[in-house]
Amino acid sequence: MLLSEGQMSDYKGAALMIDALPKARAMLGDRGYDADWFREALATRGITPCIPSKANRKVPIPHDRTLYRERHKVEIMFGRLKDWRRIHTRYDRCAHTFGMQRRLRPRFWP
């Protein structure tokens, strides 16, 4: 788990976590992860990137639109987590307290 400041961009956080990625067939990411170095790093690990191209990319890179639609399940999960006010507003600013709340949440949430 990487707990970063809110102003950190997605691909900078990905750079810190790239070595910790589990084995997977594909990686679903939003446009914030559209960087050539990140796509290459995924490819060297045998992971197919399913990332839509940014609007400013001169030559768009195709992605699997059907697979990308599955990303909504992750977004729904984060939406439910944000319903829990403690995580949404981050009253617990310490990383260890935030992590404890994250571990306890599945016990109380169906």
N, C-alpha and C positions, 0 to 999 in steps of 0.2 A: 504494500500500500504506500502510495506517495501522497503526502498531505502538503500541498503547496499553497502559496499565496494566491488570491483570486485574480491578480493581474497577470499571472504567468500564462503564456500562450500554450495551446495544446501541444504543438510540436516540440516545444522546449521541455515540457513534462515527459513527452514520449522519448526524447533523447536520454533522459535520466532512467527510464524504465525499460529500454529496449532489450537489455540483457536479461531482464527478469520475466520477459514474456513467456507464457507457457506454450507448449507445442499446440499448434492449431492449424487447421486447413486454410482459414480465411480470417481476416481482421476487418471488422466493420468500423468505419470511422467517418466523421463528418468532414466538411471541407477544411476545417482547421488542421487536419492531419495531411493535407495535400502538399507534400514536399518530396522532391525527387530522392533526396538522401533517405527519407523514411521508407519510401516504396522499395528502394534498393536494399535497405536493411531487412525489411520483411521478406523480400525475395531470397536473400541469402540464407534465411532461416526456413525457407520452404513454405512461407505463409503468403497466400494470395491476398493482396490488398483490395478491399472493396470500398474505395474512397472516391466520391465524386470530385471532379476537377473544380478548382476555383474558377471564378468568372474571368479572372485576368490571365489565365493560362492561354497561351497562343494556340497550342494544339491540345484540345481536350483529350484526356486519357479515358477510354471507356471503362465502365464498371458494371457489375451484375446488378441491374435494377431490382430484380426479384429478390435476391439475397439482401440487398440494402433495405428493402421494406421491412425486414425482420428486426431492424434496429429499433423500431418503435417499442419493442418489449423492454429494452434497456431503458429507454426514455420514460416509460410508464413506471418502472421500478424506482427511478430517481424522483419522479413526481410524487410517488407514495412516500418516499423517504422525506421529501421536503414538507409533506403534510405533518410530519412530526416536528414540531416547532423547535425543539432543542437543536436539531441538525440544521434546519432551514436557516435559523438566525445565528447559529454558532455561538450560543451563550457560553458553551464550554470551549474556550479558545486553546486550551492545552491539547497537544496531539494525543497524549495518553488517555485523557478523559474522552476525547472525541472518538478514539479507537474503541474504548470500552463501550460507549453508547452504541457503536456500530455492531459490536459483537452481541450485545444484549437484545438488540432490536428484533432479530428473527424469532426469539422466544415468545414475543408478545404480539407478533404480527402474522396473521394467517397467510 
